[in-house]
Amino acid sequence: MPMKLTQKVAVALLRMKFRLLGIFSKEKAARKAVQLFCTPQLRNDREHPPLFKESEKLNFEYNGMTVYGYRWNHPAKWKVLILHGFNSSVINFEQYVQPLVHKGYEVLAFDAPAHGKSGGDIITAPLYQNMIIYINEHYGPVHSFIAHSLGGLALTLAMERIKHDQSTRLVLIAPATESVTALDNFFTFLKIKDEKIKRRFDELIVEMTGRPLSWFSITRAMQHIDARVLWVHDEDDLITPVSDTLKIKEQNYPGLQFVITHGLGHRRIYRDKDVMKSIVNFL
């Protein structure tokens, strides 16, 4: 989608800021880049649709912030957890709730830190991963998951620590397959070419998480997942490129089913009626 004039000006100023900051201090430029990389630029806190107003409201304290969530059809034998992506909110997945309830699921949905109604200013894959583990322990056990974008990466990391088997269902919608790819796109967007800034960025990630950025990878995590997986991705996705997905597709993991769409991009894909039908039928 083309940027508006005000957006173009804001982006130009941001690029100039990093260029000047990099001249005077590689350290400050790298730290500012890490902060921006982990900070959502949009917070979808618009008025909730009626379906969310009718839900059971949930909240818990996590990592010094309050996480807010919603529950429908409690209690039920099987539970499904909806996980949104970066710069998003669970209210964007309203259309999935009733079909899942009709199928007999208890539906759980939480806004990640720094998103929607939840507190916090930053989001990282480990922060999201540990939130999923907490929800599974306190509101689960969860049998099925629907996750979009960053939520997909966080989910696969969480599944490495959550007990599961072939009866567990995962739906990954345009997941952030490789964090390294996301970072490369981030640097390209900001026109950061200084290798010293990039190296220091990588070092700061290790200091924050105890892991190199390359560890936060669905390609790596998928080797430890024994669930049945439906992976939906669009050929025209400019946010999480399908090229990373195709590398996993070539591995022919048992229980991993792919749906490759055309012309839906990164966000319209989860609103598409045919995609929704495939997801609900899979669960």
Order of alpha helices (4+ residues) and beta strands (2+ residues): alpha-alpha-alpha-beta-beta-beta-alpha-beta-alpha-beta-alpha-beta-alpha-alpha-alpha-beta-alpha-beta-alpha
